[in-house]
Amino acid sequence: MLNSMTGFGRGEAKDLGYHFSVEMKSVNYRFQETIVKMPRTFLSFEDTIRKIIQEKVKRGRVEIYVNLKETEERKRMVKVDKDLTLKYDISLKELAQSLNTTYHTDIYRLVNLPEVLSIEEEEIEAEILWPVLENAIQLALAQLLDMRLQEGERLESDLRQRIVLMQQLAQAIADRAPKVVIEYQEKLREKLKDLLDNVEIDESRVAMEVALLADKASIDEEVVRLKSHLEEFAQTLSSSEPVGRKLDFLVQEMNREINTVGSKANDLEITKLVVEGKSELEKIREQIQNIE
């Protein structure tokens, strides 16, 4: 079963006062690449997330977005910078002495000075929250894989139809090839008759010319290889492993063979079949760019 390289998935999980939402999208890419974007608190899990994805996605670029919201208020703590407060107090006393004025320590004024008091929220414990985040990731990944599989099924159906058409074209070329030599022989005889009028035709010379053409225009090997590549392509579509690169290679080989057929055949009907085949191969090539 084929897998597409494009897909989207979303997963949500909440517990312990937090709500995770994870979005994943995958697009065509020659190799496997995973990009994770999430709050800094959870950056230590980046490699773990990549491994989870890479176990299931063998080819394509996967982008993961992790969002975090609090469902409960975190505890807040008031922190007093005692050293700074004392320094403020000492400095104010010294200032009062310099100005020959009295100074009385007023704690309520001191706490209003910059950075004496600060409010700190309870830190998020990433390790404790990892199971919640992992749950959201697995849900998003399951959706992503399902979409890639569904798109892969559509691609496989389309490719199988196109391969059947290519096989029909290859057979039509094979059926036409022997007739090219026969028609050339007949045309050569007619041309010689017109040129030589009533002079007897040298049959050995005609046979030699026909043999030379047959050898030069022979496309039997190319057609056999083309059919073999088409058969292997059809079999590869049934593989459960990632096959995108192999299919791309097979299309390149088919293009090579059909181009050679077009250059050697020297026949209008075969040329038309070659043009149709090349057009179909281009459509196949575009489709397999999206296969894992």
N, C-alpha and C positions, 0 to 999 in steps of 0.2 A: 504494500500500500504506500503510495507516494505521500509525502508531506510538502506543503507549500512553505516558503520561507516568510510569508507575510501573515500576520495575525495580531490579535489584541486580546488582552485578558484583564480582568479587574477582580480583586479580592479584598474583603473587609473582615476585620476581627477586632473584638474589644474585650478587655478584661483589666482588672487591677487599676481601674480609673483612667484607662487610655484606650483610644480608638485608632487603629491603623487602617489606612486605605492604600492599597498597592495597585499601580497600573503598569502593565507591560505591553510593549508593542515590538514586533519584530519585522524587519525588512530584509530585502535581498542583500547579501554580502558574500564575497567569495569564500571567506573563512568563517570562523565562529568568534564573535565579539560580544561581550556583555558589559553594558555601562550601567552603573548603579548611582542614583541620585537620592540621598536621604539625609535626615538630620545628623549633625556631627556626632551626636551621642552614640549613634549606632554604627559608626564607620568601622569599628573593629569586626563587624560581621560581614563586611564587603566581600572578602574572599570566600566565606562560607556560602553566601548567596550566589556568587558566581559558580561555585561547584554544583549547587543545586540545579542551576539552569543548564550548565554544560552537560550534566548527566542525561538530560532530556532533549536538548537542542544541539545538534551536531554542526549545523551550518546556518549562518544568518547573523544579523546584527540585532541584539536584543537590548532595548532600553527599559530600565526599571525606575519607577518614581514612587518613593515611599513618603506618605504624608502622615503626620501624627497630630492628634487632638486630645486634649484632656476632657474626660467626662466627669471628673471630680476635681475640686480645687485642691491644689497641693498645699502642704503645710508651709507656713511662712515663719521665718525666724528673724528677730531683730538683733543685729550685731552692733556692738559698741566698740569703737576704736579708742581704748583707754589711753594708750600712749599718745595719740594725737590730741585727746581731750586735755591731758596734763600739760602738753606743750602749749596748747592754746591758753590755758590758765596761767602758766608761767610767763608767757609772752605778754599777756594782758596786765599782769602785775608789774612787770618791768616797764611797760608803757605808762602805767599809772604813776609809777615812781618818777619817771622822766618828766611827766607833766605836773608833778607835785599835786596829785589828786588822790583821793581815796579809792580803793578798789575792794570790792567784796565778791568773793566767788559765788556766782549764780549758775547753778547746774542747769536750770531751765534755759538760760541763754546759751550756755556752752553746747548743749545738744542740738541747737539750731544752727550751729556753725557748720560749714561745708565738710562732709564726709565723716562727721562724728558718728552719726547713726546711718546704718544701711539695712535694707530688708533683703534677705536671701530666701529663695524658694528651695524646698527640698530637692535634692538632685535626683534625676531619673536613674534608676538602677537598670542599666541596659541588660545585664545577664538575666535578671528576673523577667524582663519583658520579652526576651528573645522568643519563647514559645508562642507568644501572641503574634509577634511579627512574622514568624515562620508560617503560622497558620494562614495569614493573609497572603503571603507569598505563594504558598502551595495552591490556594484557591485561584489566584490570578494565573498561575502557570497552567493549571488544568484547563482553564478557559482558553488560554493562548494555544495550547496544544490541540484542543478540540477544533478551534478555528483553522489552524494550519492543516489539520487532517481533512476537514471538509473541503477546503480549497484544493488540497492535493487530490481528492477524489474527482473534483471537476476537471482538474488539469489532466489527470490520467484518462478520463473518458474522452476528452478532446484529442489527446495525443494518440490514443488507440485508433480513433477514426482517421486521423491524418496518416498514420503509418499504414493502414489498410489501403488508403488512396495511393500512397507512395509505392506499395507493393504492386498495385495494379498498373501503375505507370512503368515500373521496372519490367513487369511481364510484357507490357505492350512494346517496350523498347526491344526486349529479347525476341518477341515474335516478328518484329519489323526487320531486325538486323539481317537475316538471311535473304530477304527479298531485295535488299539494297544491291547486293552483288548480282543477283539475277537480272534486275532492271538495268544495272550498268552494262551487263553483257549484251542485252537486247539493244540498248541505245548505241553501244559501240558498233554493233553489226549494222544498224540502220545508217549510222553516220558513215561507215566505210562503204556501204553500198552506194550512198549518194556521191561520195567522193570518187570512187573507183568505177562507177557506172557498171559495165558488164564484166569487169575484170574479176577473176576468181579471188575470193578472200582467203588469206592465209590463216587457217584455223589455229595453228600452233601459236601464231603471233597474238591472236585474239585471246587464246587461253592464257598466255603469259601475262597480258595486260590485266585480265580479270583476276588472275592469281595475285598480281602485285597490289591491286586495289583491295582484294579480300584481306591480304596480310596487313596492309597499311590501315584499313578502316575497321579491322576486327575489334569488336568491343565485348567479346565474350567474357574475358577475364574481369573487366570492369563491372559488367552486369552481375556476374556471379558474386563478386565482392559486395556490390551494392545490396543484393538480396540477402547476403549473409549478415551485413550490418543491420538491415531492417529487422531481420529475425531476432538478432541479439538485442536490439532496441526494445522490441515487443516483450521479450523475456525479462529484460531488466526492469520494465515497468511493474512487474509483480514482486520485486524484491522488497523486503521489509527494512533494508538498510538504506542510508542516504545514498542516492544514485545520481544526483544532479551533475557532478563532474564527469561521471562516466557517460551519461547521456550527451553532454556537451561534446565530449571527445568523439562519440559515434556520429554525431551530426557533422562534425568537421570532416570525418572520413567519408561520409556519404556525399558531402559536397565535393570532395576531391574526386571521387569516382564519377559523379554525374557530370562534372566539368570536363573530365577526360573523354567521356562518352560524347559530349557535345562537340569537342574539338576534333575527334577522330571519325565520327559517323559520316559526315559529308552527305546528309540526307535531310530534306526539309521536314518530313514527318517526325523523324527522331529529334530534330532540333526543337520542334514545337513541344514534344514530350519532355525534353530536357528543361526548357524554359518553365513549363508547368511544375516540374519536379523541384527546380531551384526555388520557385516561389513558395511551394509548400514547405520545403526545408527551412526557409527563412521564418515562416510562421511557427514551425516546430522549435527552432532555435530561440525565438522570442519567448515562447511558453516555458521552456526548460530553464530559462534564467531565473525563474521563480521557484525552482524545485530544490529541496534540501539535498 
